């Protein structure tokens, strides 16, 4: 098992093979790093969530600025 995607033949379903130990390692790393923040209270978790949403939205907008300027997107044509 490894991290790769098979090329599907006609009519086959595409699958991703994942090593179970790497998933367990990744989950353990996330919990051990973020666990203490979860214990500090719901306000911290909410603030972290809002910060992640803001960072994700800003990354989306930054990646699409050139498309918006050219007027390629469907939303820009309606304006």
FIMARLO-805918 format. One record per residue: x, y, z of N, C-alpha, C, O in turn; residue in one letter. Coordinates in Angstrom, 2 decimals. Layout:
// residues N
<site n_east="X" n_north="Y" n_up="Z" ca_east="X" ca_north="Y" ca_up="Z" c_east="X" c_north="Y" c_up="Z" o_east="X" o_north="Y" o_up="Z" resn="a"/>
...
This chain:
// residues 79
<site n_east="0.83" n_north="-1.18" n_up="0.00" ca_east="0.00" ca_north="0.00" ca_up="0.00" c_east="0.88" c_north="1.24" c_up="0.00" o_east="1.88" o_north="1.31" o_up="0.71" resn="x"/>
<site n_east="0.49" n_north="2.20" n_up="-0.79" ca_east="1.28" ca_north="3.42" ca_up="-0.88" c_east="0.39" c_north="4.57" c_up="-1.31" o_east="-0.80" o_north="4.38" o_up="-1.57" resn="x"/>
<site n_east="0.97" n_north="5.76" n_up="-1.38" ca_east="0.23" ca_north="6.96" ca_up="-1.77" c_east="0.29" c_north="7.11" c_up="-3.28" o_east="1.15" o_north="7.83" o_up="-3.77" resn="x"/>
<site n_east="-0.57" n_north="6.47" n_up="-4.02" ca_east="-0.62" ca_north="6.66" ca_up="-5.45" c_east="-2.01" c_north="6.36" c_up="-5.95" o_east="-2.78" o_north="5.66" o_up="-5.30" resn="x"/>
<site n_east="-2.33" n_north="6.89" n_up="-7.11" ca_east="-3.65" ca_north="6.73" ca_up="-7.70" c_east="-3.50" c_north="5.85" c_up="-8.94" o_east="-2.68" o_north="6.11" o_up="-9.81" resn="x"/>
<site n_east="-4.32" n_north="4.80" n_up="-8.99" ca_east="-4.28" ca_north="3.92" ca_up="-10.16" c_east="-4.97" c_north="4.60" c_up="-11.33" o_east="-5.93" o_north="5.35" o_up="-11.16" resn="x"/>
<site n_east="-4.48" n_north="4.32" n_up="-12.52" ca_east="-5.17" ca_north="4.77" ca_up="-13.71" c_east="-6.33" c_north="3.82" c_up="-13.95" o_east="-6.12" o_north="2.61" o_up="-14.11" resn="x"/>
<site n_east="-7.54" n_north="4.32" n_up="-13.99" ca_east="-8.67" ca_north="3.41" ca_up="-14.15" c_east="-8.79" c_north="2.91" c_up="-15.60" o_east="-8.57" o_north="3.65" o_up="-16.55" resn="x"/>
<site n_east="-9.12" n_north="1.65" n_up="-15.72" ca_east="-9.45" ca_north="1.12" ca_up="-17.03" c_east="-10.90" c_north="1.48" c_up="-17.31" o_east="-11.57" o_north="2.06" o_up="-16.47" resn="x"/>
<site n_east="-11.37" n_north="1.14" n_up="-18.46" ca_east="-12.74" ca_north="1.48" ca_up="-18.85" c_east="-13.72" c_north="0.85" c_up="-17.87" o_east="-13.73" o_north="-0.37" o_up="-17.69" resn="x"/>
<site n_east="-14.54" n_north="1.68" n_up="-17.22" ca_east="-15.56" ca_north="1.20" ca_up="-16.31" c_east="-15.09" c_north="0.93" c_up="-14.90" o_east="-15.90" o_north="0.52" o_up="-14.06" resn="x"/>
<site n_east="-13.80" n_north="1.15" n_up="-14.58" ca_east="-13.30" ca_north="0.92" ca_up="-13.23" c_east="-13.39" c_north="2.18" c_up="-12.39" o_east="-13.41" o_north="3.30" o_up="-12.92" resn="x"/>
<site n_east="-13.44" n_north="1.99" n_up="-11.12" ca_east="-13.48" ca_north="3.10" ca_up="-10.18" c_east="-12.05" c_north="3.45" c_up="-9.78" o_east="-11.25" o_north="2.56" o_up="-9.52" resn="x"/>
<site n_east="-11.74" n_north="4.73" n_up="-9.74" ca_east="-10.41" ca_north="5.20" ca_up="-9.33" c_east="-10.30" c_north="5.08" c_up="-7.82" o_east="-11.23" o_north="5.42" o_up="-7.09" resn="x"/>
<site n_east="-9.16" n_north="4.60" n_up="-7.34" ca_east="-8.98" ca_north="4.43" ca_up="-5.91" c_east="-7.63" c_north="4.98" c_up="-5.48" o_east="-6.68" o_north="5.05" o_up="-6.27" resn="x"/>
<site n_east="-7.56" n_north="5.38" n_up="-4.22" ca_east="-6.31" ca_north="5.88" ca_up="-3.64" c_east="-5.88" c_north="4.88" c_up="-2.59" o_east="-6.62" o_north="4.59" o_up="-1.65" resn="x"/>
<site n_east="-4.69" n_north="4.35" n_up="-2.73" ca_east="-4.16" ca_north="3.40" ca_up="-1.77" c_east="-3.40" c_north="4.16" c_up="-0.70" o_east="-2.50" o_north="4.95" o_up="-0.99" resn="x"/>
<site n_east="-3.76" n_north="3.91" n_up="0.56" ca_east="-3.17" ca_north="4.64" ca_up="1.67" c_east="-2.63" c_north="3.64" c_up="2.68" o_east="-3.29" o_north="2.65" o_up="3.01" resn="x"/>
<site n_east="-1.45" n_north="3.89" n_up="3.15" ca_east="-0.86" ca_north="3.06" ca_up="4.19" c_east="-1.55" c_north="3.39" c_up="5.52" o_east="-1.52" o_north="4.55" o_up="5.93" resn="x"/>
<site n_east="-2.15" n_north="2.42" n_up="6.19" ca_east="-2.86" ca_north="2.70" ca_up="7.45" c_east="-1.97" c_north="3.30" c_up="8.54" o_east="-2.42" o_north="4.13" o_up="9.32" resn="x"/>
<site n_east="-0.71" n_north="2.89" n_up="8.59" ca_east="0.17" ca_north="3.45" ca_up="9.62" c_east="0.47" c_north="4.93" c_up="9.39" o_east="0.63" o_north="5.68" o_up="10.35" resn="x"/>
<site n_east="0.54" n_north="5.36" n_up="8.13" ca_east="0.78" ca_north="6.77" ca_up="7.88" c_east="-0.43" c_north="7.61" c_up="8.27" o_east="-0.27" o_north="8.74" o_up="8.72" resn="x"/>
<site n_east="-1.63" n_north="7.08" n_up="8.10" ca_east="-2.83" ca_north="7.79" ca_up="8.54" c_east="-2.82" c_north="7.90" c_up="10.06" o_east="-3.11" o_north="8.96" o_up="10.60" resn="x"/>
<site n_east="-2.50" n_north="6.81" n_up="10.74" ca_east="-2.43" ca_north="6.82" ca_up="12.19" c_east="-1.36" c_north="7.80" c_up="12.68" o_east="-1.59" o_north="8.51" o_up="13.66" resn="x"/>
<site n_east="-0.23" n_north="7.84" n_up="12.03" ca_east="0.84" ca_north="8.77" ca_up="12.39" c_east="0.40" c_north="10.22" c_up="12.20" o_east="0.65" o_north="11.07" o_up="13.05" resn="x"/>
<site n_east="-0.26" n_north="10.50" n_up="11.07" ca_east="-0.72" ca_north="11.86" ca_up="10.80" c_east="-1.78" c_north="12.30" c_up="11.82" o_east="-1.73" o_north="13.42" o_up="12.32" resn="x"/>
<site n_east="-2.73" n_north="11.43" n_up="12.13" ca_east="-3.75" ca_north="11.78" ca_up="13.12" c_east="-3.13" c_north="11.98" c_up="14.51" o_east="-3.52" o_north="12.90" o_up="15.23" resn="x"/>
<site n_east="-2.18" n_north="11.14" n_up="14.87" ca_east="-1.51" ca_north="11.30" ca_up="16.16" c_east="-0.75" c_north="12.61" c_up="16.24" o_east="-0.74" o_north="13.26" o_up="17.28" resn="x"/>
<site n_east="-0.11" n_north="12.99" n_up="15.15" ca_east="0.63" ca_north="14.25" ca_up="15.12" c_east="-0.31" c_north="15.44" c_up="15.25" o_east="-0.02" o_north="16.38" o_up="15.99" resn="x"/>
<site n_east="-1.42" n_north="15.40" n_up="14.54" ca_east="-2.39" ca_north="16.50" ca_up="14.61" c_east="-2.97" c_north="16.61" c_up="16.02" o_east="-3.06" o_north="17.71" o_up="16.56" resn="x"/>
<site n_east="-3.36" n_north="15.49" n_up="16.61" ca_east="-3.96" ca_north="15.52" ca_up="17.95" c_east="-2.94" c_north="15.97" c_up="18.99" o_east="-3.27" o_north="16.74" o_up="19.89" resn="x"/>
<site n_east="-1.71" n_north="15.50" n_up="18.88" ca_east="-0.71" ca_north="15.89" ca_up="19.88" c_east="-0.32" c_north="17.36" c_up="19.77" o_east="0.03" o_north="17.98" o_up="20.78" resn="x"/>
<site n_east="-0.36" n_north="17.92" n_up="18.58" ca_east="-0.04" ca_north="19.34" ca_up="18.43" c_east="-1.22" c_north="20.24" c_up="18.75" o_east="-1.03" o_north="21.33" o_up="19.30" resn="x"/>
<site n_east="-2.44" n_north="19.81" n_up="18.42" ca_east="-3.60" ca_north="20.67" ca_up="18.61" c_east="-4.36" c_north="20.35" c_up="19.89" o_east="-5.22" o_north="21.13" o_up="20.30" resn="x"/>
<site n_east="-4.06" n_north="19.23" n_up="20.53" ca_east="-4.75" ca_north="18.82" ca_up="21.75" c_east="-4.71" c_north="19.86" c_up="22.86" o_east="-5.76" o_north="20.16" o_up="23.43" resn="x"/>
<site n_east="-3.55" n_north="20.41" n_up="23.20" ca_east="-3.52" ca_north="21.43" ca_up="24.26" c_east="-4.37" c_north="22.66" c_up="23.95" o_east="-4.91" o_north="23.28" o_up="24.86" resn="x"/>
<site n_east="-4.48" n_north="23.03" n_up="22.69" ca_east="-5.32" ca_north="24.18" ca_up="22.34" c_east="-6.79" c_north="23.86" c_up="22.55" o_east="-7.58" o_north="24.74" o_up="22.90" resn="x"/>
<site n_east="-7.18" n_north="22.60" n_up="22.33" ca_east="-8.56" ca_north="22.20" ca_up="22.55" c_east="-8.93" c_north="22.28" c_up="24.03" o_east="-10.07" o_north="22.57" o_up="24.37" resn="x"/>
<site n_east="-7.97" n_north="22.01" n_up="24.89" ca_east="-8.23" ca_north="22.05" ca_up="26.32" c_east="-8.32" c_north="23.47" c_up="26.87" o_east="-8.80" o_north="23.67" o_up="27.98" resn="x"/>
<site n_east="-7.86" n_north="24.46" n_up="26.12" ca_east="-7.87" ca_north="25.83" ca_up="26.62" c_east="-9.24" c_north="26.50" c_up="26.52" o_east="-9.42" o_north="27.58" o_up="27.08" resn="x"/>
<site n_east="-10.19" n_north="25.89" n_up="25.84" ca_east="-11.55" ca_north="26.42" ca_up="25.83" c_east="-12.11" c_north="26.60" c_up="24.43" o_east="-11.38" o_north="26.59" o_up="23.45" resn="x"/>
<site n_east="-13.44" n_north="26.76" n_up="24.36" ca_east="-14.10" ca_north="26.87" ca_up="23.06" c_east="-13.79" c_north="28.18" c_up="22.33" o_east="-13.87" o_north="28.22" o_up="21.10" resn="x"/>
<site n_east="-13.46" n_north="29.23" n_up="23.05" ca_east="-13.17" ca_north="30.50" ca_up="22.39" c_east="-11.90" c_north="30.39" c_up="21.54" o_east="-11.82" o_north="30.98" o_up="20.47" resn="x"/>
<site n_east="-10.93" n_north="29.65" n_up="22.03" ca_east="-9.68" ca_north="29.46" ca_up="21.29" c_east="-9.93" c_north="28.66" c_up="20.02" o_east="-9.39" o_north="28.98" o_up="18.96" resn="x"/>
<site n_east="-10.75" n_north="27.62" n_up="20.13" ca_east="-11.06" ca_north="26.79" ca_up="18.97" c_east="-11.84" c_north="27.61" c_up="17.93" o_east="-11.57" o_north="27.49" o_up="16.73" resn="x"/>
<site n_east="-12.78" n_north="28.42" n_up="18.38" ca_east="-13.55" ca_north="29.27" ca_up="17.46" c_east="-12.65" c_north="30.29" c_up="16.78" o_east="-12.76" o_north="30.51" o_up="15.57" resn="x"/>
<site n_east="-11.76" n_north="30.90" n_up="17.54" ca_east="-10.84" ca_north="31.88" ca_up="16.98" c_east="-9.91" c_north="31.24" c_up="15.94" o_east="-9.63" o_north="31.82" o_up="14.90" resn="x"/>
<site n_east="-9.45" n_north="30.04" n_up="16.25" ca_east="-8.59" ca_north="29.32" ca_up="15.29" c_east="-9.36" c_north="28.98" c_up="14.02" o_east="-8.82" o_north="29.08" o_up="12.92" resn="x"/>
<site n_east="-10.63" n_north="28.57" n_up="14.17" ca_east="-11.45" ca_north="28.25" ca_up="13.01" c_east="-11.69" c_north="29.46" c_up="12.13" o_east="-11.61" o_north="29.37" o_up="10.90" resn="x"/>
<site n_east="-11.99" n_north="30.59" n_up="12.75" ca_east="-12.22" ca_north="31.82" ca_up="11.99" c_east="-10.94" c_north="32.25" c_up="11.28" o_east="-10.98" o_north="32.71" o_up="10.14" resn="x"/>
<site n_east="-9.81" n_north="32.10" n_up="11.96" ca_east="-8.53" ca_north="32.46" ca_up="11.34" c_east="-8.25" c_north="31.56" c_up="10.14" o_east="-7.78" o_north="32.04" o_up="9.11" resn="x"/>
<site n_east="-8.52" n_north="30.26" n_up="10.26" ca_east="-8.30" ca_north="29.35" ca_up="9.13" c_east="-9.22" c_north="29.67" c_up="7.97" o_east="-8.80" o_north="29.62" o_up="6.81" resn="x"/>
<site n_east="-10.48" n_north="30.00" n_up="8.26" ca_east="-11.40" ca_north="30.40" ca_up="7.19" c_east="-10.93" c_north="31.67" c_up="6.49" o_east="-11.00" o_north="31.76" o_up="5.26" resn="x"/>
<site n_east="-10.46" n_north="32.64" n_up="7.25" ca_east="-9.98" ca_north="33.88" ca_up="6.66" c_east="-8.73" c_north="33.65" c_up="5.81" o_east="-8.60" o_north="34.21" o_up="4.72" resn="x"/>
<site n_east="-7.84" n_north="32.82" n_up="6.29" ca_east="-6.63" ca_north="32.51" ca_up="5.52" c_east="-6.99" c_north="31.77" c_up="4.24" o_east="-6.44" o_north="32.08" o_up="3.18" resn="x"/>
<site n_east="-7.90" n_north="30.81" n_up="4.32" ca_east="-8.32" ca_north="30.07" ca_up="3.13" c_east="-9.00" c_north="30.94" c_up="2.10" o_east="-8.75" o_north="30.82" o_up="0.90" resn="x"/>
<site n_east="-9.88" n_north="31.84" n_up="2.57" ca_east="-10.57" ca_north="32.74" ca_up="1.65" c_east="-9.60" c_north="33.72" c_up="0.99" o_east="-9.71" o_north="34.01" o_up="-0.20" resn="x"/>
<site n_east="-8.65" n_north="34.22" n_up="1.77" ca_east="-7.67" ca_north="35.14" ca_up="1.18" c_east="-6.78" c_north="34.43" c_up="0.17" o_east="-6.41" o_north="35.02" o_up="-0.85" resn="x"/>
<site n_east="-6.43" n_north="33.17" n_up="0.42" ca_east="-5.65" ca_north="32.40" ca_up="-0.57" c_east="-6.45" c_north="32.20" c_up="-1.84" o_east="-5.90" o_north="32.28" o_up="-2.94" resn="x"/>
<site n_east="-7.75" n_north="31.92" n_up="-1.72" ca_east="-8.61" ca_north="31.77" ca_up="-2.89" c_east="-8.68" c_north="33.06" c_up="-3.69" o_east="-8.54" o_north="33.03" o_up="-4.91" resn="x"/>
<site n_east="-8.89" n_north="34.17" n_up="-3.02" ca_east="-8.99" ca_north="35.45" ca_up="-3.71" c_east="-7.65" c_north="35.81" c_up="-4.37" o_east="-7.64" o_north="36.27" o_up="-5.51" resn="x"/>
<site n_east="-6.54" n_north="35.60" n_up="-3.68" ca_east="-5.24" ca_north="35.89" ca_up="-4.27" c_east="-4.95" c_north="35.05" c_up="-5.50" o_east="-4.31" o_north="35.51" o_up="-6.44" resn="x"/>
<site n_east="-5.42" n_north="33.80" n_up="-5.49" ca_east="-5.16" ca_north="32.95" ca_up="-6.65" c_east="-6.06" c_north="33.28" c_up="-7.83" o_east="-5.73" o_north="32.91" o_up="-8.96" resn="x"/>
<site n_east="-7.16" n_north="33.96" n_up="-7.60" ca_east="-8.11" ca_north="34.25" ca_up="-8.67" c_east="-8.09" c_north="35.70" c_up="-9.15" o_east="-8.86" o_north="36.06" o_up="-10.03" resn="x"/>
<site n_east="-7.23" n_north="36.54" n_up="-8.59" ca_east="-7.20" ca_north="37.95" ca_up="-8.95" c_east="-6.94" c_north="38.15" c_up="-10.44" o_east="-7.60" o_north="38.97" o_up="-11.08" resn="x"/>
<site n_east="-6.00" n_north="37.41" n_up="-11.00" ca_east="-5.69" ca_north="37.59" ca_up="-12.42" c_east="-6.87" c_north="37.19" c_up="-13.30" o_east="-7.11" o_north="37.80" o_up="-14.34" resn="x"/>
<site n_east="-7.61" n_north="36.17" n_up="-12.90" ca_east="-8.79" ca_north="35.76" ca_up="-13.67" c_east="-9.88" c_north="36.82" c_up="-13.57" o_east="-10.54" o_north="37.12" o_up="-14.56" resn="x"/>
<site n_east="-10.06" n_north="37.39" n_up="-12.38" ca_east="-11.06" ca_north="38.44" ca_up="-12.22" c_east="-10.71" c_north="39.66" c_up="-13.07" o_east="-11.59" o_north="40.28" o_up="-13.66" resn="x"/>
<site n_east="-9.43" n_north="40.00" n_up="-13.13" ca_east="-9.01" ca_north="41.17" ca_up="-13.91" c_east="-9.25" c_north="40.98" c_up="-15.40" o_east="-9.64" o_north="41.92" o_up="-16.09" resn="x"/>
<site n_east="-9.01" n_north="39.76" n_up="-15.89" ca_east="-9.23" ca_north="39.48" ca_up="-17.32" c_east="-10.71" c_north="39.33" c_up="-17.66" o_east="-11.08" o_north="39.41" o_up="-18.83" resn="x"/>
<site n_east="-11.55" n_north="39.13" n_up="-16.66" ca_east="-12.97" ca_north="38.95" ca_up="-16.91" c_east="-13.32" c_north="37.58" c_up="-17.45" o_east="-14.30" o_north="37.42" o_up="-18.18" resn="x"/>
<site n_east="-12.52" n_north="36.59" n_up="-17.09" ca_east="-12.72" ca_north="35.23" ca_up="-17.60" c_east="-13.84" c_north="34.52" c_up="-16.86" o_east="-14.53" o_north="33.69" o_up="-17.45" resn="x"/>
<site n_east="-14.03" n_north="34.81" n_up="-15.61" ca_east="-15.01" ca_north="34.07" ca_up="-14.80" c_east="-16.44" c_north="34.41" c_up="-15.20" o_east="-16.71" o_north="35.50" o_up="-15.72" resn="x"/>
<site n_east="-17.34" n_north="33.49" n_up="-14.95" ca_east="-18.76" ca_north="33.66" ca_up="-15.32" c_east="-19.39" c_north="34.80" c_up="-14.52" o_east="-20.24" o_north="35.52" o_up="-15.04" resn="x"/>
<site n_east="-18.98" n_north="34.96" n_up="-13.28" ca_east="-19.53" ca_north="36.03" ca_up="-12.45" c_east="-19.17" c_north="37.40" c_up="-13.02" o_east="-19.98" o_north="38.33" o_up="-12.96" resn="x"/>
<site n_east="-17.95" n_north="37.54" n_up="-13.56" ca_east="-17.52" ca_north="38.84" ca_up="-14.10" c_east="-18.30" c_north="39.20" c_up="-15.37" o_east="-18.50" o_north="40.39" o_up="-15.64" resn="x"/>
<site n_east="-18.73" n_north="38.22" n_up="-16.14" ca_east="-19.47" ca_north="38.51" ca_up="-17.36" c_east="-20.86" c_north="39.02" c_up="-17.08" o_east="-21.42" o_north="39.76" o_up="-17.89" resn="x"/>
<site n_east="-21.44" n_north="38.63" n_up="-15.95" ca_east="-22.78" ca_north="39.07" ca_up="-15.61" c_east="-22.82" c_north="40.53" c_up="-15.17" o_east="-23.87" o_north="41.17" o_up="-15.24" resn="x"/>
<site n_east="-21.70" n_north="41.06" n_up="-14.70" ca_east="-21.67" ca_north="42.44" ca_up="-14.20" c_east="-21.70" c_north="43.47" c_up="-15.28" o_east="-21.68" o_north="44.66" o_up="-14.99" resn="x"/>
